[in-house]
Amino acid sequence: MTGFIDAQFLPFVVACTLLSVTPGVDTLLVIRNTARGGLRDGVLTSLAICFGLFVHATVSALGVSLILLQSAWAFSLLKLLGAGYLIWLGIQSLRQARSGQGLAVEAVNATTRQRGSVWRPLREGLLSNVLNPKTIVFYMAFLPQFITPADPVLAKSLWLAGVHFVIANIWQIMVAAMVGSASAWLAKPAFSRWLNGLTGMVLVAFGVKLALTNRPG
């Protein structure tokens, strides 16, 4: 894989870093799940989100992305699925805000922790990424700029996705750690209502915005 490190590698790293630290659905979901289930859930959410990058890289390399982008009904279906999922996550957060209970966060010095299933944060993270057509559009337009005609397209795409995976995880796990260290605040009913309410409104807004996004022409 060292042969893939060329003059375009540094610009790719810079672009991925800027993309990763820009606040969006991924960061918001990591914050939400860390607040809900502790650092473990935040890390699992981040890993699942970033694993979705390999799905997008593979789809892009195999040309399926092009089919989706050229097919109005396929793009619209994917867009509505992703939008519906974000809105559903937002409604769940708003319902939690309405209940007025403190978030079930992981205490820093706890000796016994009550944890839910590991599949919940993994499922939420993966679906939020894979069902996001904007990520498909990004990878379809972005990755080819760093692939030369001499490169094996699939291998190079997965390599670049791996670099993005590492960068995004570093940032998101840092965010999860910062949220996890604030567990005392997050457990307070007033603060949890505010956080859940804000998170819910933003997720619903993201979902509505995605649903109204036009197919790229």
C-alpha positions as CSV (number, residue, x, y, z in Angstrom):
1,M,0.0,0.0,0.0
2,T,3.0,2.3,0.3
3,G,2.9,2.7,-3.4
4,F,-0.4,4.6,-3.0
5,I,1.4,7.4,-1.1
6,D,2.1,9.9,-3.8
7,A,2.0,13.7,-4.3
8,Q,-1.8,13.7,-3.9
9,F,-1.7,11.9,-0.5
10,L,-1.2,15.1,1.6
11,P,-4.0,17.0,-0.1
12,F,-6.3,14.0,0.5
13,V,-5.3,13.9,4.2
14,V,-6.0,17.7,4.6
15,A,-9.3,17.4,2.8
16,C,-10.4,14.4,4.9
17,T,-9.4,16.2,8.1
18,L,-11.4,19.3,7.3
19,L,-14.4,17.1,6.3
20,S,-14.1,15.2,9.6
21,V,-13.9,18.1,11.9
22,T,-16.8,20.0,10.2
23,P,-19.8,19.6,12.5
24,G,-22.5,17.4,10.9
25,V,-24.7,14.4,11.4
26,D,-21.8,12.0,12.3
27,T,-20.4,14.2,15.1
28,L,-23.9,14.9,16.4
29,L,-24.8,11.2,16.5
30,V,-21.5,10.4,18.3
31,I,-22.3,13.1,20.9
32,R,-25.9,11.8,21.3
33,N,-24.9,8.2,21.7
34,T,-22.0,9.0,24.1
35,A,-24.4,11.0,26.3
36,R,-26.9,8.2,26.2
37,G,-24.7,5.2,26.8
38,G,-21.2,6.3,27.7
39,L,-17.8,6.3,26.0
40,R,-18.3,2.8,24.8
41,D,-21.4,3.7,22.8
42,G,-19.6,6.7,21.4
43,V,-16.6,4.7,20.2
44,L,-18.9,2.0,18.7
45,T,-20.9,4.6,16.9
46,S,-17.8,6.2,15.5
47,L,-16.4,2.9,14.3
48,A,-19.7,2.0,12.6
49,I,-20.0,5.4,10.9
50,C,-16.5,5.1,9.6
51,F,-16.9,1.5,8.5
52,G,-19.6,2.9,6.2
53,L,-16.8,4.7,4.3
54,F,-15.6,1.4,3.0
55,V,-19.1,0.6,1.7
56,H,-19.2,3.9,-0.1
57,A,-15.6,3.4,-1.5
58,T,-16.5,0.0,-2.8
59,V,-19.8,1.2,-4.3
60,S,-18.0,4.1,-5.9
61,A,-15.2,2.0,-7.3
62,L,-17.7,-0.6,-8.8
63,G,-19.7,2.2,-10.4
64,V,-22.9,1.5,-8.6
65,S,-22.8,5.1,-7.4
66,L,-23.0,6.3,-11.0
67,I,-26.1,4.2,-11.5
68,L,-27.7,5.7,-8.4
69,L,-26.8,9.2,-9.4
70,Q,-28.1,8.7,-12.9
71,S,-31.3,7.1,-11.8
72,A,-33.9,9.6,-10.4
73,W,-36.0,7.0,-8.6
74,A,-33.0,5.1,-7.1
75,F,-31.5,8.4,-5.8
76,S,-34.8,9.6,-4.5
77,L,-35.5,6.3,-2.7
78,L,-32.1,6.3,-1.0
79,K,-32.5,10.0,-0.1
80,L,-35.9,9.4,1.5
81,L,-34.6,6.4,3.4
82,G,-31.7,8.4,4.8
83,A,-33.9,11.4,5.6
84,G,-36.5,9.2,7.3
85,Y,-33.9,7.5,9.5
86,L,-32.5,10.9,10.6
87,I,-35.9,12.2,11.4
88,W,-36.7,9.0,13.4
89,L,-33.5,9.5,15.4
90,G,-34.4,13.1,16.0
91,I,-37.9,12.2,17.2
92,Q,-36.4,9.6,19.6
93,S,-34.2,12.4,21.1
94,L,-37.2,14.8,21.4
95,R,-39.2,12.1,23.2
96,Q,-36.3,11.7,25.6
97,A,-36.2,15.4,26.1
98,R,-39.9,15.5,26.9
99,S,-39.5,12.7,29.5
100,G,-37.1,15.0,31.5
101,Q,-34.9,12.2,32.8
102,G,-31.2,12.5,33.1
103,L,-29.2,10.8,30.4
104,A,-27.9,7.3,31.2
105,V,-24.2,8.3,30.9
106,E,-21.3,6.2,32.0
107,A,-19.8,7.4,35.3
108,V,-16.0,7.9,35.1
109,N,-15.2,6.0,38.3
110,A,-18.1,3.5,38.3
111,T,-17.2,0.0,39.2
112,T,-20.5,-1.5,37.8
113,R,-21.9,-0.2,34.6
114,Q,-25.3,-1.0,33.2
115,R,-24.9,-1.1,29.4
116,G,-27.3,-1.8,26.6
117,S,-26.7,-3.9,23.6
118,V,-23.5,-3.1,21.5
119,W,-25.6,-3.6,18.4
120,R,-27.7,-0.4,18.9
121,P,-24.8,2.2,18.5
122,L,-23.3,0.0,15.7
123,R,-26.6,-0.2,13.8
124,E,-27.3,3.5,14.2
125,G,-23.9,4.6,13.2
126,L,-23.7,2.4,10.1
127,L,-27.2,3.1,8.9
128,S,-26.8,6.9,9.3
129,N,-23.7,6.8,7.1
130,V,-24.7,4.2,4.5
131,L,-28.2,5.7,4.0
132,N,-26.7,9.2,3.4
133,P,-26.7,9.9,-0.4
134,K,-24.5,13.0,0.2
135,T,-21.7,10.6,1.2
136,I,-22.2,8.7,-2.0
137,V,-22.1,11.9,-4.0
138,F,-19.0,13.1,-2.1
139,Y,-17.1,9.8,-2.7
140,M,-18.1,9.7,-6.3
141,A,-16.8,13.2,-7.0
142,F,-13.9,13.1,-4.5
143,L,-12.1,9.8,-4.7
144,P,-11.4,9.9,-8.5
145,Q,-9.3,13.0,-8.1
146,F,-6.8,10.9,-6.2
147,I,-6.8,7.8,-8.4
148,T,-4.6,7.6,-11.5
149,P,-5.3,5.4,-14.6
150,A,-2.5,3.2,-13.5
151,D,-3.9,2.5,-10.0
152,P,-6.1,-0.6,-9.2
153,V,-9.3,1.3,-8.7
154,L,-10.9,-0.8,-6.0
155,A,-7.7,-1.3,-4.0
156,K,-6.8,2.4,-4.1
157,S,-10.4,3.4,-3.2
158,L,-10.3,1.1,-0.1
159,W,-6.9,2.4,0.8
160,L,-8.1,6.0,0.7
161,A,-11.2,5.1,2.6
162,G,-8.9,3.5,5.2
163,V,-7.0,6.8,5.6
164,H,-10.4,8.6,6.0
165,F,-11.5,5.9,8.5
166,V,-8.5,6.6,10.7
167,I,-8.7,10.4,10.6
168,A,-12.5,10.5,11.2
169,N,-12.3,8.0,14.1
170,I,-9.5,10.0,15.8
171,W,-11.7,13.1,15.8
172,Q,-14.9,11.4,16.7
173,I,-13.4,9.4,19.5
174,M,-11.9,12.6,20.9
175,V,-15.3,14.1,20.8
176,A,-16.8,11.1,22.6
177,A,-14.1,11.3,25.2
178,M,-14.8,14.9,25.9
179,V,-18.5,14.2,26.2
180,G,-17.8,11.2,28.4
181,S,-15.7,13.3,30.8
182,A,-18.8,15.5,31.3
183,S,-20.9,12.7,32.6
184,A,-21.9,14.5,35.8
185,W,-23.4,17.4,33.8
186,L,-25.0,15.1,31.3
187,A,-26.8,13.1,34.1
188,K,-28.7,16.3,35.2
189,P,-32.3,16.3,34.0
190,A,-32.2,20.0,33.0
191,F,-29.0,19.6,31.0
192,S,-30.2,16.3,29.4
193,R,-33.5,17.9,28.4
194,W,-31.6,20.7,26.7
195,L,-29.1,18.4,25.0
196,N,-31.8,15.9,23.8
197,G,-34.0,18.7,22.6
198,L,-31.3,20.4,20.7
199,T,-30.0,17.1,19.2
200,G,-33.5,16.1,18.2
201,M,-34.3,19.4,16.5
202,V,-31.0,19.4,14.6
203,L,-31.4,15.7,13.5
204,V,-35.0,16.4,12.3
205,A,-33.7,19.5,10.5
206,F,-30.9,17.5,8.8
207,G,-33.5,14.9,7.8
208,V,-35.9,17.4,6.3
209,K,-33.1,19.2,4.5
210,L,-31.9,15.9,3.1
211,A,-35.4,15.0,1.9
212,L,-35.7,18.3,0.1
213,T,-32.3,18.0,-1.6
214,N,-32.5,17.8,-5.4
215,R,-30.9,15.0,-7.3
216,P,-27.4,16.1,-8.5
217,G,-27.6,16.9,-12.2
